[in-house]
Amino acid sequence: MNRVYGLSRAEIARAVEAVLQADTLSVQNEQEVFVASVALKQGKGSFSDASFSQALIAALSTWAGCEKTLTFDRKAAQLAEFELPSGKERKPVGKRTSF
């Protein structure tokens, strides 16, 4: 949204929160969408330079019980919730990772 519409992170977060407050809409994983909008608006911690989509993917992965989300996006990989795939190390059995 920021590239196409030129909106700031705070403006995107307000738009998402307006959608969440609409009585006529039902949003899947509403809590995780809200968490992502708050992280985006506050821009704190690992989300200081994140996009809404990255914040939402991180929130949904956490909700699903994943320790990390594998990504080919080097910018997203800078966030604590993401990592780049590596052929050299294997994930321990029993730990969930989203792709």
Contact map, one row per residue, 1 for C-alpha under 8 A:
111111100001000000000000000000000000000000000000000000000000000000000000000000000000000000000000000
111111111001000000000000000000000000000000000000000000000000000000000000000000000000000000000000000
111111100000000000000000000000000000000000000000000000000000000000000000000000000000000000000000000
111111000000000000000000000000000000000000000000000000000000000000000000000000000000000000000000000
111111100000000000000000000000000000000000000000000000000000000000000000000000000000000000000000000
111111110000000000000000000000000000000000000000000000000000000000000000000000000000000000000000000
111011111111000000000000000000000000000000000000000000000000000000000000000000000000000000000000000
010001111111000000000000000000000000000000000000000000000000000000000000000000000000000000000000000
010000111111100000000000000000000000000110000000001100000000000000000000000000000000000000000000000
000000111111110000000000000000000000000111000000000000000000000000000000000000000000000000000000000
000000111111111000000000000000000000000000000000000000000000000000000000000000000000000000000000000
110000111111111100000000000000000000100000000000000100000000000000000000000000000000000000000000000
000000001111111110000000000000000000110110000000000100000000000000000000000000000000000000000000000
000000000111111111000000000000000000100000000000000000000000000000000000000000000000000000000000000
000000000011111111100000000000000000000000000000000000000000000000000000000000000000000000000000000
000000000001111111110000000000001100100000000000000000000000000000000000000000000000000000000000000
000000000000111111111000000000000100100000000000000000000000000000000000000000000000000000000000000
000000000000011111111100000000000000000000000000000000000000000000000000000000000000000000000000000
000000000000001111111100100000000000000000000000000000000000000000000000000000000000000000000000000
000000000000000111111100111001000100000000000000000000000000000000000000000000000000000000000000000
000000000000000011111110000000000000000000000000000000000000000000000000000000000000000000000000000
000000000000000001111111100000000000000000000000000000000000000000000000000000000000000000000000000
000000000000000000001111110000000000000000000000000000000000000000000000000000000000000000000000000
000000000000000000000111110000000000000000000000000000000000000000000000000000000000000000000000000
000000000000000000110111111000000000000000000000000000000000000000000000000000000000000000000000000
000000000000000000010011111100000000000000000000000000000000000000000000000000000000000000000000000
000000000000000000010000111111000000000000000000000000000000000000000000000000000000000000000000000
000000000000000000000000011111000000000000000000000000000000000000000000000000000000000000000000000
000000000000000000000000001111111000000000000000000000000001000000000000000000000000000000000000000
000000000000000000010000001111111100000000000000000000000000000000000000000000000000000000000000000
000000000000000000000000000011111110000000000000000000000000000000000000000000000000000000000000000
000000000000000000000000000011111111000000000000000000010011001000000000000000000000000000000000000
000000000000000100000000000011111111100000000000000000010010000000000000000000000000000000000000000
000000000000000110010000000001111111110000000000000000000000000000000000000000000000000000000000000
000000000000000000000000000000111111111000000000000000010010000000000000000000000000000000000000000
000000000000000000000000000000011111111100000000000100110110000000000000000000000000000000000000000
000000000001110110000000000000001111111110000000000100110000000000000000000000000000000000000000000
000000000000100000000000000000000111111111000000000000000000000000000000000000000000000000000000000
000000000000000000000000000000000011111111110010000000100000000000000000000000000000000000000000000
000000001100100000000000000000000001111111110011011100100000000000000000000000000000000000000000000
000000001100100000000000000000000000111111100000000000000000000000000000000000000000000000000000000
000000000100000000000000000000000000011111110001000000000000000000000000000000000000000000000000000
000000000000000000000000000000000000001111111111110000000000000000000000000000000000000000000000000
000000000000000000000000000000000000001101111111000000000000000000000000000000000000000000000000000
000000000000000000000000000000000000000000111111000000000000000000000000000000000000000000000000000
000000000000000000000000000000000000000000111111110000000000000000000000000001110000000000000000000
000000000000000000000000000000000000001100111111111000100000000000000000000000100000000000000000000
000000000000000000000000000000000000000101111111110000000000000000000000000000000000000000000000000
000000000000000000000000000000000000000000100111111000000000000000000000000000000000000000000000000
000000000000000000000000000000000000000100100111111101100000000000000000000100100000000000000000000
000000001000000000000000000000000000000100000010111111100000000000000000000000000000000000000000000
000000001001100000000000000000000001100100000000011111110000000000000000000000000000000000000000000
000000000000000000000000000000000000000000000000001111111000000000000000000000000000000000000000000
000000000000000000000000000000000000000000000000011111111100000000000000000100000000000000000000000
000000000000000000000000000000000001101100000010011111111110000000000000000000000000000000000000000
000000000000000000000000000000011011100000000000000111111111000000000000000000000000000000000000000
000000000000000000000000000000000000000000000000000011111111100000000000000000000000000000000000000
000000000000000000000000000000000001000000000000000001111111110000001000000000001100000000000000000
000000000000000000000000000000011011000000000000000000111111111000000000000000000000000000000000000
000000000000000000000000000010010000000000000000000000011111111100000000000000000000000000000000000
000000000000000000000000000000000000000000000000000000001111111111111000000000000000000000000000110
000000000000000000000000000000000000000000000000000000000111111111100000000000000000000000000000000
000000000000000000000000000000010000000000000000000000000011111111000000000000000000000000000000000
000000000000000000000000000000000000000000000000000000000001111111000000000000000000000000000000000
000000000000000000000000000000000000000000000000000000000000111111100000000000000000000000000001000
000000000000000000000000000000000000000000000000000000000000111111111000000000000000000000000011110
000000000000000000000000000000000000000000000000000000000000110011111000000000001000000000000011100
000000000000000000000000000000000000000000000000000000000000100001111100000000011110000000000001110
000000000000000000000000000000000000000000000000000000000100100001111110000000001110000000000000111
000000000000000000000000000000000000000000000000000000000000000000011111000010000111100000000000111
000000000000000000000000000000000000000000000000000000000000000000001111110110000111100000000000001
000000000000000000000000000000000000000000000000000000000000000000000111110010000001100000000000000
000000000000000000000000000000000000000000000000000000000000000000000011111110000001000000000000000
000000000000000000000000000000000000000000000000000000000000000000000011111111000001000000000000000
000000000000000000000000000000000000000000000000000000000000000000000000111111100000000000000000000
000000000000000000000000000000000000000000000000010001000000000000000010111111100110000000000000000
000000000000000000000000000000000000000000000000000000000000000000000111111111111111000000000000000
000000000000000000000000000000000000000000000100000000000000000000000000011111110110000000000000000
000000000000000000000000000000000000000000000110010000000000000000000000001111111110000000000000000
000000000000000000000000000000000000000000000100000000000000000000010000000011111110000000000000000
000000000000000000000000000000000000000000000000000000000100000000111000000010111110000000000000000
000000000000000000000000000000000000000000000000000000000100000000011110000111111111000000000000000
000000000000000000000000000000000000000000000000000000000000000000011110000111111111100000000000000
000000000000000000000000000000000000000000000000000000000000000000000111110010000111110000000000000
000000000000000000000000000000000000000000000000000000000000000000000111000000000011111000000000000
000000000000000000000000000000000000000000000000000000000000000000000000000000000001111110000000000
000000000000000000000000000000000000000000000000000000000000000000000000000000000000111111000000000
000000000000000000000000000000000000000000000000000000000000000000000000000000000000011111000000000
000000000000000000000000000000000000000000000000000000000000000000000000000000000000011111100000000
000000000000000000000000000000000000000000000000000000000000000000000000000000000000001111110000000
000000000000000000000000000000000000000000000000000000000000000000000000000000000000000011111010000
000000000000000000000000000000000000000000000000000000000000000000000000000000000000000001111110000
000000000000000000000000000000000000000000000000000000000000000000000000000000000000000000111110000
000000000000000000000000000000000000000000000000000000000000000000000000000000000000000000011111000
000000000000000000000000000000000000000000000000000000000000000001100000000000000000000000111111100
000000000000000000000000000000000000000000000000000000000000000011110000000000000000000000000111110
000000000000000000000000000000000000000000000000000000000000100001111100000000000000000000000011111
000000000000000000000000000000000000000000000000000000000000100001011100000000000000000000000001111
000000000000000000000000000000000000000000000000000000000000000000001110000000000000000000000000111
